[in-house]
Amino acid sequence: MLTLRLGERWKRRGGGATDEVWLEVEGVSLLPPLEAVDLVGFLSSWLSALESLIVRRARTAQVSLDDSALEVCLWRRPGTSVEVTVVSPSTAQGVVAGPFTVDLVELRAALEVATRAFLRAAAESSLDEAVVVQVHRRLRDATGRAVSPSPDAEVAPWTFRAQVGEVAIECIDTGGRSLTVEKDAPGLAGLLMPGEVRWGGERLVGPPFITLLGLARRSPTEAVLQAGLGLCAALAERHPGWATNAWVALLFTRCTEGLATLRQPVPESSPQPEALPPNPGGAARLSTVGSLRRLTLSTAWTQAVTLGEAGGQVSLSRRAIVVHSATTAAVFSIAGQPWRRLQASRGVAASPDGTVIAATESHVTCFVGDQVSARWVRDTNGLKVGPGLALVQGRAITSLGGRGVLALEASTGREAFRFDPQRTQRSVTTVLGARAVVGTDGGDLYGVDVRDGQVRFKVQGGQASRWPVSRLRSDAVAVLSGSTQATVACFAALPGKPTSEAGSVRWSLSLSLEHACGQVISGGRIFVAGGENGHGVVACLSTKGARLWQRPVPLDAATCSLIAFSRGVIVTDSRGASVRLLPDGSAAWVLGALDEPLAQRLAPTLSRRVLVVPGVTVRLIEPGSGLLLAMTPAQPELTGYAVSPRLSIFTWVEGGLLTCLRPGVALSVVD
């Protein structure tokens, strides 16, 4: 027998309808003593949950008691029975009461009796008539249909077991809870699968999700946090909808931020040279005369940033810095103030100015800079976007599932066009004016007009296009690379060309280069780097496609990167080694490797006449002479970096810190 009772002292006190409530099953109270409960909100929440179970035939429903930090979770069993569990996710209590099984018909009857008694009392009081009408309407919607038995669908059982250090998890689902991800539902009831967690010599019996949610808050050891992340990953693998569930996101955020706190790098204890007092006006201006000889760097700020997945990149603009991966983005102001953190199951696309587009199974949402509210929200059918985002002529251009191009109106989110090339797994897009050149792993290059989405040309190649193209006057240059060969091709690409000419190949040249990197155009010449017989090689071509020279360089052939400088080129690798080559191919200077290689290739940057070479230790070099100006502390897990026009350096260590280093004192020699 289910009984729902509401206090009646509110009628004598006057004012709002605030009083005690009791919910009992066979004389056993499901709720702890609740006083000063908003009766209108309490009844409205219960009636909404009842409507979900009866009218919409949902498997789950939830009643949130915000004042007492309790969640009443309802799970529809086969037939007309409902399992009721009361949990306290924000406290150490976990499961407060239950699970109890009640009949849905009894639940409706008890709620109807309590609501009608409240409405009668409200009609005799001074309660706002609009509130009474609202409760009466909800009662009518929730009880206007007969209770239909729920079918007994056979679902294969699912078990998740994991051992992380001293933490062992066992989660058992025999009723299909792990597959019950309903749109616009709170979703906690589906996570209350039975099981146990063994931790610290204790055996904690109950839903492992609730147990780990509490442990991650009150006992955030590395094993507990890793176990929580493992459960989040297992749930997302079981059903993709869990990746956007608010409760799973809460556990994920607690675990990732906890790990970031535990893994903050410890400053080196070795003595450092005494630095001069900092400039009270901010970063010092670099000398504009003489030869720069030395530069100091000081830490301006740090922020913990965790993305929860491997990989990631750093994008920078004048106002914002963005750290983002395929499904997560963290946005900060240039001064280190956190703006937002977003996670979306269908991808996150971010531009350097802080504009972020997040895609879920049902919606695409756009946030701009430090604005609190979303600029727009659009329904979608499961688009997959990101991670790059470019704003071109009022449109947001991003990747479509990593293989095509999607264009959305930047102000409204309306889809302008999409281009999805066939037989393609990966592509790279370069925007040249009003044309987007899409290079695919199948070797084809497409020219897409960003104004109308029409494909203006197609260039067929025999090797994969892995790098952005470069503009050469009115043409484009691309490197198509294979395992042992690379092809450099020049073709008509920009708008304004006759239709018959667009996409026509001017010339192409095959080179015996392994792991060829993207091309660089400097001083009217084209430079390409790669490997030959295991050694690093740089080739120089004329704009007509003739090979002018080819020189070996003492660099790692598989991770070479190029940057143009003074009509020549500077070549770097992932170990931090670098070589400057003059236009005739001779080496002006060579700087050897200092550390072990990074896990990924990061390109060098030029800013304010200073070359920044990424590696385990980021080095600042005077590009004309090769003189070492400054070095950052060692960061073996450096994943991304960016350099501002004022030479501020932002480094991000995967699973750790985003650090801003600013130039302090510049020492120059004036001839």
C-alpha positions, 0 to 999 in steps of 0.5 A: 500500500502506497501513501502520499501525505501532505502537511496542512499547517500551511493553510493556517499560516497563510502565504505560500504552500510550504509544508511537510511531506511523507511518502510511505510504502506499507508503513515504511517511509521512503523519504527522510523527514522533509520540512518546508517543501514547496508543495506546488513544485513537489506535486508538479514534479510527481505528476510530470513523472507520472505522465512520462510513465503512463502517457509517454510510456517511458521506462524511466522517470525522476523527481528532483527534491532540490531543497533536500538534495534527493532524487526519486528514481522510477524504473518501469518494470514489465507489467504495471510495477514500478521500482522506486529508489531514493538516492542522494548523489551529492552526499555520502549517503548514496542510496537513501531508500529502496529499491521498493516495488509498487504498482503503477495503478496504486502510485497514480491513485495515491498521487491523485488523492493527495493532489485533489486534497491539495486542490480543495484546500487551495480553493479555500485559501488565498493561493494564487489561482494561476498556480491552482490551474497549473496543478489541475492541468498537470493532474488531468494530463497525468491521469487522463489515460488508463495504465497499460502493462509494459511488455516483457522484452528479452534483453541480453544481460550486460556485465562490466567488471574492472580492477584499477589498483585497490578499486574493483567494480562489478556492475550487472544489468539484467533488465536492460537499464544500460540500454535505456537512454531516453531523449530529454529524460534526466537519466539517473534511473537507468544508471542505478544498475546493481553491483558492488565496489570494493575499495579500501578493504570495504565492500560497498554494495549498491549501484556502482555509478552512485558509489563512484560518484560519491567516492570521486567527491570525498575520496578522490584517489587516482584509482577511484578516479580512473575507475570512474572514467572506466565506467563512463567509457563502458557506458558510452560503449554500451550506448552512445547516448550515455556520452551526453547524459548529464549524470555521466558528464558529472562523474566524468568531470569530477574524475578528469578534474580530480586527476588533473589536480593529482597530476599537476607537475612539480616544479624542478628543485634545481637552482635557477638563475636569479631573474630581474624584477618583473616589469609592473606594466606587463610583458617587456617590449622586445628590443627593436634595435641591435642583435637579440642575445638573450630572453627571459620567460616568466610564468604568467598563469596556469590552468588545469585542462583535461579533455578525457581523450588522447590527442588535442590541439591549441588554437589562439586569437587576440582574445581567446585560447582554446584547447580542444580535441574531437569531442571536448573543448576548453575556452579561456581568455587570453588572461587565463580566465575560464570561459567554458568547457564543452563536451559533445558526443558527436564532436566539437568544432572550435575556432581560435576566437573562442567560437565553439559548435557542439553536436549531440545526437539531437542538437547542434549548439553554438557558443561565441567567446565569453557569452554565457548563453548560446548564440543558437541551437538547431535540431539535427539528425546526428551530424558529426563535426570538428575539430577545426572551425573557420569563419568565412563570409558569414559562414562557419566551415567545419569538417563533416565526420572528419571526411567532408565539409559542413557549412552553417550560417554563423548567425543562425546555424541554418545549414548552408551546404554539406559536401561528403566525398565518396570513398573517403575516410579522412580529409583536410580542408584549406580555405582560399578566399571563397573556395575550399580545397578538400584533399582526401586520403584517396588522393582526390582534391575537390574545389568547393565554392563556399558561397553555394556549396557547388563542386567547381573542380576535381583533381584526381591523384594517386596518393593521399592528400594529408596536408593543407594546400598552399596558394601560389598566385592564382594557383594552389600547390599540394603534396600527395604522399605515399609510403615511399613516394611523394608528388607535388602538384600545382593546379588552378584553384582560385575563383575567377578562373574560367570553368574549363580551366578550374582544376587543371593541373599546371604541372606535377613532379614525383619525389622519392620521399618518405613521410613527406610533410606539407609544402612551404613557399618562400622566395618564389620557391617551393620546399618539401621535406621528408626522408630518403633511405632513412635520412632527412631530406629537403627538396627545392622546386621552382614555381614551374615544377623543376627540381632545383636542388635536394639536400640532406639534413640531420633531422628525424625524417618522419617528423620534419616540419618547415617554416619560411624565413628570409627567402629560404626555409627552416626545418625542425623535427619533434626532438627540437632539432633545427636547420636553416637552409639558404635559397641555394641549399647551403646550411646557415646554422644547425641546432642539434636535438636536445630531448627525446621526440614528442609523441606527435609532430608540432610545427615551428612558429615565427613571432617578433623575429624569434623562432619558437621550436617545439619539443620536450623543451620549447626553444626560442631561437634567433632565426638569422644566426641560430643563437639560443635565446631561451628555453622552457622547462621540460614537458615530456608530454607536451601535446600542443602549443601556441605563440601570440603576436607578443611572443607569449607562449602557451603550452598544454600537457595532455592530462595536465596544465595549460601554461602561459609564459611571457617574455620578461627581459630582452638583452640586445647588442647594438653595433 
